[in-house]
Amino acid sequence: MYIMETNITAALSSLMGPHNGTTMSPIPGEDLTTPLVFGPQVKSLDFVVPTTIFLGLMVLATIIGNVFVIAAILLEKNLQNVANYLILSLAVADLMVATLVMPLSILNEVTKSWFLQNEVCDMWITFDMLCCTASILHLVAISVDRYWAVTNIDYVRNRSAKTILIMIAIAWFVGLCVSMPRLLGWRNPENVPSKSGMCMINQDILYTFFSTGGAFYVPTIIMLIIYVKIYQVARSRIRKKNFIKKHSKKQKYVITVPSPTNGLPEGAPNGITETSIMIDETSCVNGLNGCSDKNDNSKLSANTSSEEVKLALLPNACVNAAKAKKQKEKLEMKRERKAARTLGIITGAYIVCWLPFFIIALLNPFVANIPNSLNSVVLWLGYFNSLLNPVIYTIFNPEFRNAFQKILFGKYRRRRN
């Protein structure tokens, strides 16, 4: 009886095929005497319900965020410039991740094994690699654009749409080069879902090095080098400005100081006067009784010229000039810290999101016992970058914030009406 039941089960399995309709392919190591189950075999409800809700909200937030970025650029005239073409294309790539890749990834998380056709698996993996690689390469293109803008003043004025479109085309083309080999037959025969019961990225060692290098490691190294150079250029410019100001013999300050009230001729300015003085900083330090001395206005008389009045006011001017200089230095230091913080957020978020996934991807062909839960966590951490991109690249831009507010409150619709 046991042999007959086993033969019948095997015969039905061979007739219906591993992926015929909604028939579930047997899980590797599963007892063939178990009855055939139609439809996908989902995991326990305690896992499926919270996982679906959490990941579904993440997909929804990613879609909304990137749709807002696209709508803002298309509707707001102030944002319709060449530089934002890269942001627009990046948002399109992240939107494709959210709509074409992440929903099937949720389905793959809550089912015990892949139950769809092999062709669906191939298309899912291809779109996954294409969109994620394009998203990463757009970050590289943005870093290159910023580097040119920082190092070449004329580039900002003469930035052409052709240059930006070429950068966008290169990002998508490299993404195609990384993702298409799977459809062209470069794959490990053992990784076919009908045999393994799982839909996964090609585990061929050579392809693993090719795909991870082209999609992550090489772009990341380029991006880090560029951002280090951007930071160095910005820092050297700030230091150069400070050096020039520090060693310049004279600087012009417009300073508000009290004019003397006694000893001046009739009609001379009294009270508060805005005086423009060319200050010799060495004189402020070494001459004219120093900056700390009080004004001696007793020598001023009716014959006092305007230049002599300015010289009498010079000590106070030195004090105010020192205060103004100190405020400028604080502002420049604050600007430098802000630039460093922004670069840190951009590169840090990208590396934190994608580095774990590509480390595991590089280890998968060599380490057989990596838990599926770890693979899932690092995969969704990488997807999370598509949610962060519209936040990181727009939260510091008031024009984007204003455009988002107009979209939320329907001001664009009212304007058209």
C-alpha positions as CSV (number, residue, x, y, z in Angstrom):
1,M,0.0,0.0,0.0
2,Y,2.8,2.4,0.9
3,I,4.6,1.7,-2.5
4,M,1.4,2.1,-4.4
5,E,0.6,5.5,-2.7
6,T,4.2,6.7,-3.4
7,N,4.0,5.7,-7.0
8,I,0.6,7.5,-7.5
9,T,1.9,10.6,-5.9
10,A,5.0,10.6,-8.0
11,A,3.0,10.0,-11.2
12,L,0.7,12.9,-10.4
13,S,3.6,15.1,-9.7
14,S,5.3,14.2,-13.0
15,L,2.0,14.8,-14.9
16,M,1.2,18.2,-13.4
17,G,4.8,19.4,-13.4
18,P,6.6,21.3,-10.7
19,H,5.0,24.6,-11.6
20,N,1.8,23.7,-13.3
21,G,-0.9,26.2,-12.4
22,T,-0.9,26.6,-8.6
23,T,0.7,23.3,-7.8
24,M,3.3,23.6,-5.2
25,S,6.7,22.0,-6.0
26,P,8.0,19.7,-3.3
27,I,10.4,21.3,-0.8
28,P,13.9,19.7,-0.9
29,G,14.0,16.9,1.6
30,E,10.2,16.7,2.0
31,D,8.6,13.3,2.2
32,L,6.9,12.4,-1.1
33,T,4.1,10.6,0.7
34,T,2.6,14.0,1.8
35,P,-0.5,14.9,-0.2
36,L,-0.3,17.4,-3.0
37,V,-1.2,20.9,-1.9
38,F,-2.7,23.4,-4.4
39,G,-1.7,27.0,-4.0
40,P,1.3,28.5,-2.2
41,Q,2.3,27.1,1.2
42,V,2.5,30.1,3.5
43,K,4.3,30.2,6.8
44,S,2.6,30.6,10.1
45,L,0.1,33.3,10.6
46,D,2.1,34.7,13.5
47,F,4.8,35.4,11.0
48,V,2.8,36.2,7.8
49,V,0.5,38.9,9.3
50,P,3.0,41.3,11.0
51,T,5.6,40.7,8.2
52,T,3.1,41.6,5.5
53,I,1.9,44.7,7.3
54,F,5.3,46.0,8.1
55,L,6.8,45.4,4.7
56,G,3.6,46.6,2.9
57,L,3.8,49.9,4.8
58,M,7.5,50.1,3.8
59,V,6.5,49.6,0.1
60,L,3.8,52.2,0.4
61,A,6.0,54.8,2.0
62,T,8.7,54.2,-0.7
63,I,6.1,54.7,-3.5
64,I,4.7,57.8,-1.9
65,G,8.1,59.4,-1.3
66,N,9.4,58.9,-4.8
67,V,6.1,59.9,-6.4
68,F,6.3,63.1,-4.4
69,V,9.8,63.8,-5.7
70,I,8.8,63.1,-9.3
71,A,5.6,65.3,-9.0
72,A,7.6,68.1,-7.3
73,I,10.1,68.3,-10.2
74,L,7.4,68.1,-12.9
75,L,5.1,70.7,-11.3
76,E,7.5,73.2,-9.6
77,K,9.2,75.5,-12.1
78,N,12.0,76.3,-9.6
79,L,12.9,72.6,-9.6
80,Q,12.9,72.1,-13.4
81,N,16.6,72.6,-13.9
82,V,19.3,70.3,-15.4
83,A,20.8,69.4,-12.0
84,N,17.5,67.8,-10.9
85,Y,17.3,65.5,-13.9
86,L,19.5,63.1,-11.9
87,I,17.2,63.3,-8.8
88,L,14.2,62.6,-11.1
89,S,15.8,59.6,-12.7
90,L,16.9,58.3,-9.3
91,A,13.3,58.6,-8.0
92,V,12.1,56.7,-11.1
93,A,14.6,53.9,-10.3
94,D,13.5,53.7,-6.7
95,L,9.9,53.8,-7.7
96,M,10.5,50.8,-10.0
97,V,12.1,49.0,-7.0
98,A,9.0,49.7,-5.0
99,T,6.5,48.6,-7.6
100,L,8.2,45.8,-9.6
101,V,10.5,44.2,-7.1
102,M,9.4,44.7,-3.5
103,P,5.8,43.2,-3.8
104,L,7.2,39.9,-5.1
105,S,9.8,40.0,-2.4
106,I,7.0,40.2,0.2
107,L,5.4,37.2,-1.4
108,N,8.7,35.3,-1.4
109,E,9.1,36.1,2.3
110,V,5.7,34.7,3.5
111,T,5.8,31.5,1.4
112,K,7.8,28.4,2.1
113,S,9.1,28.1,-1.4
114,W,8.8,29.6,-4.9
115,F,5.5,28.5,-6.5
116,L,5.4,30.7,-9.6
117,Q,6.9,30.0,-13.0
118,N,10.6,29.9,-13.6
119,E,10.2,32.8,-16.1
120,V,8.6,35.0,-13.4
121,C,11.6,34.3,-11.1
122,D,14.0,35.3,-13.9
123,M,12.1,38.5,-14.5
124,W,11.9,39.3,-10.8
125,I,15.6,38.8,-10.3
126,T,16.4,40.8,-13.4
127,F,14.3,43.8,-12.4
128,D,15.7,43.6,-8.9
129,M,19.3,43.8,-10.1
130,L,18.6,46.4,-12.8
131,C,16.7,48.8,-10.6
132,C,18.9,48.5,-7.5
133,T,22.1,48.8,-9.6
134,A,20.7,51.8,-11.4
135,S,19.7,53.4,-8.1
136,I,23.2,53.0,-6.7
137,L,24.8,54.3,-9.9
138,H,22.7,57.4,-9.8
139,L,24.2,58.1,-6.4
140,V,27.6,57.9,-8.1
141,A,26.4,60.2,-10.9
142,I,25.2,62.7,-8.4
143,S,28.5,62.7,-6.6
144,V,30.3,63.3,-9.9
145,D,28.0,66.2,-10.7
146,R,28.7,67.7,-7.3
147,Y,32.4,67.3,-7.6
148,W,32.4,69.1,-11.0
149,A,30.2,71.9,-9.5
150,V,32.6,72.3,-6.6
151,T,35.9,72.3,-8.6
152,N,34.7,74.2,-11.7
153,I,32.7,77.3,-11.3
154,D,31.9,77.5,-15.0
155,Y,30.4,74.0,-14.9
156,V,27.5,75.2,-12.7
157,R,26.7,78.0,-15.2
158,N,27.2,75.9,-18.3
159,R,25.8,72.6,-17.1
160,S,24.1,71.1,-20.1
161,A,21.2,68.7,-20.3
162,K,23.3,66.6,-22.7
163,T,25.9,65.9,-20.0
164,I,23.4,64.9,-17.4
165,L,21.4,62.7,-19.8
166,I,24.6,60.9,-20.8
167,M,25.3,60.2,-17.1
168,I,21.7,58.9,-16.7
169,A,22.1,56.7,-19.7
170,I,25.4,55.2,-18.4
171,A,23.8,54.4,-15.1
172,W,20.9,52.5,-16.7
173,F,23.2,50.8,-19.3
174,V,25.6,49.5,-16.6
175,G,22.5,48.3,-14.7
176,L,21.4,46.3,-17.8
177,C,24.9,44.9,-18.2
178,V,24.8,43.5,-14.6
179,S,21.3,42.2,-14.8
180,M,20.9,40.8,-18.3
181,P,23.4,37.8,-18.2
182,R,20.8,35.8,-16.2
183,L,18.3,36.1,-19.1
184,L,21.1,35.2,-21.6
185,G,21.8,31.9,-19.9
186,W,24.6,32.7,-17.5
187,R,23.4,30.8,-14.5
188,N,24.0,27.8,-12.3
189,P,21.7,25.0,-13.4
190,E,21.1,24.0,-9.8
191,N,19.6,27.3,-9.0
192,V,16.5,26.8,-11.1
193,P,13.4,27.2,-8.9
194,S,11.8,24.0,-10.3
195,K,14.8,22.0,-8.8
196,S,15.7,24.0,-5.7
197,G,12.3,25.3,-4.8
198,M,13.8,28.8,-4.3
199,C,14.2,31.8,-6.5
200,M,17.6,33.3,-5.9
201,I,20.4,35.2,-7.5
202,N,22.8,33.2,-9.6
203,Q,25.4,31.6,-7.3
204,D,28.0,31.0,-9.9
205,I,31.3,32.3,-8.4
206,L,32.5,34.2,-11.5
207,Y,29.1,35.9,-11.9
208,T,29.0,36.7,-8.2
209,F,32.2,38.7,-8.5
210,F,31.0,40.3,-11.7
211,S,27.6,41.4,-10.4
212,T,28.6,42.5,-6.9
213,G,31.7,44.4,-8.2
214,G,29.7,46.2,-11.0
215,A,26.7,46.9,-8.8
216,F,28.3,47.9,-5.5
217,Y,32.0,47.6,-4.8
218,V,33.4,49.5,-7.7
219,P,30.7,52.3,-7.6
220,T,31.1,52.6,-3.8
221,I,34.9,53.0,-4.1
222,I,34.4,55.7,-6.8
223,M,31.8,57.5,-4.7
224,L,33.9,57.5,-1.5
225,I,36.9,58.9,-3.4
226,I,34.8,61.6,-5.0
227,Y,33.2,62.7,-1.7
228,V,36.6,62.8,0.0
229,K,37.8,65.1,-2.7
230,I,34.7,67.2,-2.4
231,Y,35.3,67.6,1.3
232,Q,39.0,68.4,0.8
233,V,38.2,71.0,-1.9
234,A,35.5,72.7,0.3
235,R,37.8,72.7,3.3
236,S,40.8,74.1,1.4
237,R,38.7,76.9,0.0
238,I,37.4,77.9,3.4
239,R,41.0,77.8,4.8
240,K,42.2,79.8,1.8
241,K,39.7,82.5,2.4
242,N,40.6,82.7,6.0
243,F,44.3,82.9,5.1
244,I,43.7,85.7,2.7
245,K,41.6,87.6,5.2
246,K,44.2,87.0,7.9
247,H,47.2,88.3,5.9
248,S,45.5,91.1,4.0
249,K,46.9,94.5,5.1
250,K,43.6,96.4,4.8
251,Q,40.0,95.4,4.9
252,K,36.9,97.5,4.5
253,Y,34.3,97.3,7.2
254,V,31.1,99.3,7.5
255,I,30.8,99.8,11.2
256,T,28.2,101.6,13.3
257,V,30.0,103.6,16.1
258,P,29.0,106.5,18.3
259,S,30.3,109.9,17.0
260,P,31.9,112.2,19.5
261,T,29.5,114.9,20.9
262,N,32.1,117.5,22.0
263,G,34.7,119.5,20.2
264,L,33.1,118.9,16.7
265,P,32.2,121.8,14.5
266,E,28.5,122.8,14.1
267,G,26.7,120.6,11.7
268,A,29.1,117.7,12.3
269,P,27.4,114.3,12.6
270,N,26.3,113.5,16.2
271,G,24.9,110.3,17.8
272,I,25.1,107.2,15.8
273,T,27.0,107.3,12.5
274,E,27.6,104.5,10.0
275,T,31.3,104.9,9.1
276,S,33.1,103.0,6.3
277,I,36.8,102.6,7.3
278,M,39.7,100.9,5.7
279,I,41.3,99.1,8.6
280,D,45.0,98.1,8.7
281,E,44.8,95.0,11.0
282,T,48.4,95.4,12.1
283,S,47.6,98.9,13.3
284,C,44.7,97.5,15.3
285,V,47.1,95.2,17.0
286,N,50.2,97.3,17.3
287,G,49.3,100.9,16.9
288,L,46.8,103.6,17.7
289,N,47.0,102.8,21.4
290,G,45.5,99.3,20.7
291,C,41.9,98.2,20.3
292,S,41.2,98.3,24.0
293,D,42.0,102.0,24.5
294,K,39.1,104.4,24.7
295,N,38.7,107.2,22.2
296,D,40.4,110.5,22.9
297,N,38.0,113.0,21.5
298,S,39.4,116.0,23.3
299,K,41.7,116.9,20.5
300,L,38.9,117.2,18.0
301,S,38.1,120.8,17.1
302,A,36.3,122.8,14.5
303,N,39.1,122.3,12.1
304,T,39.0,118.5,12.4
305,S,38.7,116.8,9.0
306,S,36.5,113.8,8.2
307,E,39.6,111.6,7.9
308,E,40.8,112.7,11.4
309,V,37.3,111.9,12.8
310,K,37.7,108.4,11.3
311,L,41.1,107.9,12.9
312,A,39.7,109.0,16.2
313,L,37.0,106.4,15.8
314,L,39.5,103.7,14.7
315,P,40.0,101.9,18.1
316,N,36.2,101.3,18.3
317,A,36.2,100.2,14.7
318,C,39.0,97.7,15.5
319,V,36.9,96.2,18.3
320,N,33.8,95.9,16.1
321,A,35.9,94.5,13.2
322,A,37.4,91.8,15.5
323,K,33.8,90.9,16.5
324,A,32.7,90.8,12.8
325,K,35.7,88.6,11.9
326,K,35.0,86.2,14.7
327,Q,31.3,85.9,13.7
328,K,32.4,85.2,10.1
329,E,34.8,82.5,11.3
330,K,32.1,80.9,13.3
331,L,29.8,80.9,10.3
332,E,32.4,79.4,8.1
333,M,33.2,76.7,10.6
334,K,29.4,75.9,10.9
335,R,29.2,75.7,7.2
336,E,32.1,73.3,7.0
337,R,30.6,71.1,9.7
338,K,27.2,71.1,7.9
339,A,28.9,70.1,4.6
340,A,30.7,67.3,6.4
341,R,27.5,66.2,8.2
342,T,25.6,66.1,4.9
343,L,28.2,64.0,3.1
344,G,28.4,61.7,6.1
345,I,24.6,61.2,6.0
346,I,24.6,60.5,2.3
347,T,27.4,58.1,2.2
348,G,26.7,56.6,5.6
349,A,23.0,55.7,4.8
350,Y,24.0,54.2,1.5
351,I,26.8,52.1,2.9
352,V,24.7,51.0,6.0
353,C,21.8,49.9,3.7
354,W,23.7,48.0,1.0
355,L,27.1,46.8,2.5
356,P,25.6,43.9,4.5
357,F,23.7,42.6,1.5
358,F,26.7,42.6,-0.8
359,I,28.9,41.0,1.8
360,I,26.4,38.2,2.2
361,A,26.0,38.0,-1.6
362,L,29.8,37.6,-1.9
363,L,29.8,34.8,0.8
364,N,26.8,32.8,-0.5
365,P,28.7,30.8,-3.1
366,F,31.3,29.8,-0.4
367,V,29.2,29.5,2.8
368,A,26.4,27.0,2.6
369,N,24.7,27.5,6.0
370,I,23.8,31.2,5.9
371,P,20.4,31.5,7.6
372,N,17.5,32.5,5.3
373,S,16.4,35.1,7.9
374,L,19.8,36.8,7.6
375,N,19.4,36.9,3.8
376,S,16.0,38.5,4.2
377,V,17.1,41.1,6.7
378,V,20.0,42.3,4.6
379,L,17.9,42.3,1.4
380,W,15.2,44.5,2.9
381,L,17.8,46.7,4.4
382,G,19.0,47.4,0.9
383,Y,15.5,48.1,-0.3
384,F,15.2,50.6,2.6
385,N,17.7,52.8,0.8
386,S,15.1,53.4,-1.9
387,L,12.9,54.9,0.8
388,L,15.7,57.0,2.3
389,N,16.9,58.5,-1.0
390,P,14.0,60.9,-1.5
391,V,14.3,61.9,2.1
392,I,18.1,62.5,2.1
393,Y,18.3,64.3,-1.2
394,T,15.3,66.6,-0.6
395,I,14.9,67.1,3.2
396,F,17.7,69.8,3.1
397,N,16.2,71.6,0.1
398,P,13.5,74.2,1.0
399,E,12.3,74.2,-2.6
400,F,11.4,70.6,-2.4
401,R,9.7,71.1,1.0
402,N,7.6,73.9,-0.4
403,A,6.7,71.8,-3.4
404,F,5.6,68.9,-1.1
405,Q,3.4,71.2,0.9
406,K,1.8,72.5,-2.3
407,I,1.1,69.0,-3.4
408,L,-0.3,68.0,0.0
409,F,-2.7,71.0,0.2
410,G,-3.7,70.9,-3.5
411,K,-2.3,74.3,-4.5
412,Y,-1.2,73.1,-7.9
413,R,-4.8,72.0,-8.6
414,R,-6.2,75.3,-7.5
415,R,-3.7,77.2,-9.6
416,R,-4.8,75.2,-12.8
417,N,-8.4,75.8,-12.0
